Amino acid sequence: MQGSAGLFERILGAEHNLVLLDAADQDALVAQLRLLARRTGQSVYVWRDEAGLRSLREGDVPVPGTKRMADALRYVLQSMHFGVYVFAEAAPHLRAPNTVLLRQIARARTTFDRRVVLMDAGIAMPDGFNEEVARLRYDAAAATRLRLRDGRWVV
């Protein structure tokens, strides 16, 4: 849990709306983000192909009309609220019209935080996105390394 909380803070602290997350074990990370969303009340959504956009805080409640990535990205663009939107296994979907919508999200300036996280192992963006994305790496094994602190082992 602490590893995912630290990652969540790094996502929120990113200077760009669009975050590329290199994560090998996506299912484990989504499970940790689900726990974080339920315990803290944060608005965290996950999108998967054919499942659509789902709220992790509300017990995987689906967002209607978001099965395709383009539809989910349009939903994010129209949202007027804080949210972290995680797109799992995003690499195969980085083509038009999705890249056009991603560019709009990356350039959007709002008074609230909205982050779109594209998660996949070794994910790379098409040309022209280099200055518009934040790049993060998440290694579950490194995040859960035990440390001896004050005579106790802590994560």
C-alpha positions as CSV (number, residue, x, y, z in Angstrom):
1,M,0.0,0.0,0.0
2,Q,2.8,2.5,0.8
3,G,4.4,1.9,-2.6
4,S,1.2,2.7,-4.4
5,A,0.6,5.8,-2.2
6,G,4.0,7.0,-3.0
7,L,3.4,6.4,-6.7
8,F,0.0,8.2,-6.4
9,E,1.7,11.2,-4.9
10,R,4.3,11.2,-7.8
11,I,1.5,11.1,-10.3
12,L,-0.3,14.0,-8.7
13,G,3.0,15.9,-8.4
14,A,3.8,15.5,-12.1
15,E,4.0,18.8,-13.9
16,H,2.0,17.4,-16.9
17,N,-1.5,16.1,-17.2
18,L,-0.3,13.1,-19.2
19,V,1.8,10.5,-17.4
20,L,3.5,7.5,-19.0
21,L,3.9,4.7,-16.4
22,D,6.2,1.9,-17.1
23,A,4.8,-0.9,-14.9
24,A,5.4,-4.6,-15.3
25,D,2.7,-6.0,-13.0
26,Q,-0.3,-3.9,-13.9
27,D,-2.9,-6.1,-12.1
28,A,-1.2,-5.8,-8.8
29,L,-0.8,-2.1,-9.2
30,V,-4.5,-1.6,-10.0
31,A,-5.4,-3.7,-7.0
32,Q,-3.3,-1.4,-4.8
33,L,-4.8,1.7,-6.4
34,R,-8.2,0.3,-5.7
35,L,-7.4,0.0,-2.0
36,L,-5.9,3.5,-2.0
37,A,-9.0,4.9,-3.6
38,R,-11.4,3.2,-1.2
39,R,-9.4,4.2,1.9
40,T,-8.7,7.8,0.9
41,G,-11.8,8.6,-1.2
42,Q,-9.7,9.7,-4.1
43,S,-11.3,9.6,-7.6
44,V,-9.3,7.0,-9.4
45,Y,-10.5,5.3,-12.6
46,V,-9.1,2.4,-14.6
47,W,-9.7,1.7,-18.3
48,R,-9.3,-1.6,-19.9
49,D,-10.0,-2.7,-23.4
50,E,-13.6,-4.0,-23.7
51,A,-14.3,-3.3,-20.0
52,G,-14.3,0.5,-20.4
53,L,-13.7,3.1,-17.7
54,R,-14.5,2.0,-14.1
55,S,-14.4,3.8,-10.8
56,L,-12.0,2.1,-8.4
57,R,-13.4,4.0,-5.4
58,E,-17.0,2.9,-6.1
59,G,-16.3,-0.8,-6.5
60,D,-15.6,-1.0,-10.2
61,V,-18.8,0.9,-11.2
62,P,-18.6,1.3,-15.0
63,V,-18.8,4.7,-16.7
64,P,-21.4,4.3,-19.5
65,G,-20.2,4.7,-23.1
66,T,-16.5,4.4,-22.4
67,K,-15.6,0.9,-23.8
68,R,-13.5,2.3,-26.5
69,M,-10.4,4.3,-25.5
70,A,-11.4,7.3,-27.7
71,D,-14.8,7.5,-25.9
72,A,-13.1,7.3,-22.5
73,L,-10.6,10.0,-23.4
74,R,-13.5,12.2,-24.5
75,Y,-15.2,11.6,-21.1
76,V,-11.9,12.7,-19.4
77,L,-11.8,15.9,-21.5
78,Q,-15.4,16.8,-20.6
79,S,-15.0,16.0,-16.9
80,M,-14.9,19.1,-14.7
81,H,-13.6,17.3,-11.6
82,F,-10.4,16.1,-10.1
83,G,-9.5,12.6,-11.2
84,V,-6.7,10.2,-12.0
85,Y,-7.5,8.1,-15.0
86,V,-5.3,5.0,-15.5
87,F,-5.4,3.4,-18.9
88,A,-4.0,-0.1,-18.6
89,E,-2.3,-1.9,-21.5
90,A,-2.4,1.4,-23.4
91,A,0.5,0.9,-25.9
92,P,-1.5,-0.9,-28.6
93,H,-4.0,2.0,-28.6
94,L,-1.6,4.9,-29.2
95,R,-2.8,5.8,-32.7
96,A,-5.2,8.3,-34.2
97,P,-7.8,9.4,-33.0
98,N,-6.6,8.6,-29.5
99,T,-3.3,10.5,-29.9
100,V,-5.3,13.6,-31.0
101,L,-7.4,13.4,-27.8
102,L,-4.3,12.7,-25.7
103,R,-2.6,15.8,-27.1
104,Q,-5.7,17.9,-26.1
105,I,-5.6,16.4,-22.6
106,A,-1.8,17.1,-22.3
107,R,-2.3,20.8,-23.3
108,A,-5.5,21.4,-21.3
109,R,-5.1,23.9,-18.5
110,T,-7.7,23.6,-15.7
111,T,-8.1,24.9,-12.2
112,F,-8.3,21.3,-10.9
113,D,-5.9,18.4,-11.2
114,R,-6.7,15.8,-13.8
115,R,-4.1,13.2,-14.7
116,V,-4.2,10.6,-17.5
117,V,-1.9,7.7,-16.8
118,L,-0.9,5.5,-19.7
119,M,0.3,2.3,-18.2
120,D,2.2,-0.5,-19.9
121,A,5.6,-2.2,-19.8
122,G,8.1,-0.2,-21.9
123,I,5.5,2.3,-23.1
124,A,6.6,4.9,-25.6
125,M,4.7,7.8,-27.1
126,P,4.6,8.8,-30.8
127,D,6.9,11.7,-32.0
128,G,5.9,15.1,-30.8
129,F,4.9,14.2,-27.2
130,N,8.2,14.5,-25.5
131,E,7.7,17.8,-23.8
132,E,4.0,17.1,-22.9
133,V,4.4,14.0,-20.8
134,A,5.8,13.0,-17.5
135,R,7.6,9.6,-17.3
136,L,7.4,7.4,-14.3
137,R,8.5,3.9,-13.5
138,Y,7.0,1.6,-10.9
139,D,8.7,-1.6,-9.7
140,A,6.5,-3.4,-7.2
141,A,9.5,-5.4,-5.8
142,A,11.5,-2.2,-5.1
143,A,8.5,-0.5,-3.6
144,T,7.9,-3.3,-1.1
145,R,11.5,-3.7,0.0
146,L,11.7,-4.1,3.8
147,R,13.8,-1.7,5.9
148,L,14.9,-1.9,9.5
149,R,13.7,1.2,11.2
150,D,13.8,1.7,15.0
151,G,14.3,-2.0,15.5
152,R,11.3,-3.0,13.4
153,W,11.0,-4.1,9.8
154,V,8.8,-1.7,7.8
155,V,7.8,-1.5,4.2
